[in-house]
Amino acid sequence: MALGGTLLVVAHDVDNLTRGYGGPPGPDVLYRVSDVTEAAVEAHLTVVRAEQAIRMVDTEDGPRDAVDTVVRAVNSAQRLQ
């Protein structure tokens, strides 16, 4: 990633399976905030925001909550060649 570049991950969180609505039914395609932040740190990125976000989903039965992973990381350090 170029200096000043941004990584933005907004995806269904694995907790959506038990406390959220909609999204993929299998945990193997869902995200965890901690997994994304660990990968960002390993890639020498600076994590700016890392949280679960609750998003309202309109359904035929009324509004329901979905749980998402939200992580923003930036490349703020020049790497050694």
Secondary structure as UniProt FT lines:
FT   TURN            3..4
FT   STRAND          6..13
FT   TURN            14..15
FT   HELIX           16..19
FT   HELIX           27..29
FT   HELIX           33..42
FT   TURN            43..44
FT   STRAND          46..59
FT   TURN            60..61
FT   STRAND          62..74
//
